[in-house]
C-alpha cells in the first residue's frame, strides 16, 4: 500500500558528509567544503540544482585546494551524478568566488 507521500531529496550537507566519509577525506577538507556550501546557500546560488551535484562540486573543489587525490569521475560516480553535472556545479562555485 502506497501512502503517496513525497520524499524530499537529501540536503547537500548530508550528501557531502557521506561522500567525505566514503573517500576518507581529512577533517579540514570536510570543514572547508561545508563552509563553501554555506557560502553558496548564503547567496541562494544552486537553487533548483541537484543537491548531490552541489555537494560533489563543493567536495571536489575543496579536495583540489588541499591537493587530495580524488578524480572528478570518482566523486561523480559516488554522488550518482554525471561528470558533466559535477563540472557545471564547479563552474557555479568558481563564479561565486569571483
N, C-alpha and C positions, 0 to 999 in steps of 0.2 A: 504494500500500500504506500503510495507516494503522498507526501504531505503538501507538495507544491511550494515548498519554501526555497527561496533563493539563497545560495551560498555566496557570500562576498569573497572576492579574491584576497589572498593573503596580503597584508601590508608589506611594502618593500622592506621595512626593517626586519620583519620575520624571515623573509627570503634571504636578506643579507646575512643574518645570523646563521641560517642554515648553510649557506654557501661558505661562509668563513670557517665554520666548523668542519664542513666536508673537506675543505682544502687545507685545514690546519694552519691558517694564516696567523701571524703573530698578533697579539692584542693591540699593538699600536696601529696595525693596518685596519683592523676591525673598527677601532675607535675613530680613525680618520674617515673611513668610509661612512660611518654613521653621521659624522659631522657634515660631510659632503651631502648626504641625503637630507639633513636638516636645512642646509643652505638652499637646496633645490626646493624643498617644501615651503620655505620662507617666501620665495618669490613666485610660488604657485606654478613653477615650471614642471613639466612632466604630467600635468593634469590630462587625463584621458589616455595615458600611455600604459602599457602592460607593466604592472608592478614588478614582475620578475626582471623585465628589461632594465628598469630603473635601478634595481638593486645590483644587477650584474654590471651595469655601467659604472656605478659607484665603486664596486669592489675592484673591477679591472683597472680603472684609472688610479686608484689608491695603491693597488699592488704594483703598478708601474712606478709610481713615485718612490716606493720602498724597495724597488728592484727585486720583487718576488717573481719567481719563475712560473707564472701562470699564463697560459695562452688564451686568446680570445675563444678558440674552439672549445677548450676545456670548460671555461666558465659558461659559455652559451649552452653547451650540452647539459651541464649540471642544472642550469636555470630553466631548461626546456624552452629555449628561445633560439632564433637563428642568429648567426654571426652578423647578419645584416642589421637585425634589430639591436644587437649589442653595440655595433658601430654607430647607429643612429642616436642611441641614448648617450654614448660617449661624446658625440658631437654636440649634443644639447648641453652636456656638462661643461665641455670646453668653452662653449659660447657663454655660458653663465659666468665663468671665471673672467672673461674679458670685459 
